[in-house]
Amino acid sequence: MTQHRGVFWMLLFSLALNLLIVGGFAGLAIAKKQMPQPSSVMQNNSGPPLNAGIRSFDGRRFFQALPASEKRRARRVMSSHKREHRQHVTRVRKAKQQVYQLLKSDPMNVAAVETALHELRQAEVAESGFGQMIILGILKDMEPQARIRVIEKMTRPVAKRPPPVR
């Protein structure tokens, strides 16, 4: 046995290494089975992903999803509504400033803060609704297949960026 001691330890080491590798693959397979299916697979591509309702209808993602030819037309439509959009943005900004001022006051008036928060919600809803109406105006003139491609591209999950290294 002393003669084959090196071979014995080598076989034992090889067996342990193989068990470690097989265990790793088995763990990955089990973890993959326990992970939820992507929403597009669960829905059979019959609409936006289930988690699309979590975030609001994002105008910036919509614009990025448009083909180049539609972007030019969308810019024209958006520029024709620039004044109204600016009014909505200004209303939201003023409502936020009002909330911040009331929150910073030394004896905080809770009723005034609640009223200001209600006004802020109304301003944000009005701004969002206005933007959605502009987007609807752009979408209604598009071909059905192009419209579907834009919405699918827009509702794709975004890859999360790693945090910046400091």
Secondary structure as GFF3:
##gff-version 3
##sequence-region A 1 166
A	DSSP	three_ten_helix	2	4	.	.	.	ID=ss1
A	DSSP	alpha_helix	5	34	.	.	.	ID=ss2
A	DSSP	alpha_helix	39	43	.	.	.	ID=ss3
A	DSSP	three_ten_helix	50	53	.	.	.	ID=ss4
A	DSSP	alpha_helix	59	65	.	.	.	ID=ss5
A	DSSP	alpha_helix	68	80	.	.	.	ID=ss6
A	DSSP	alpha_helix	82	104	.	.	.	ID=ss7
A	DSSP	alpha_helix	110	139	.	.	.	ID=ss8
A	DSSP	alpha_helix	144	154	.	.	.	ID=ss9
###
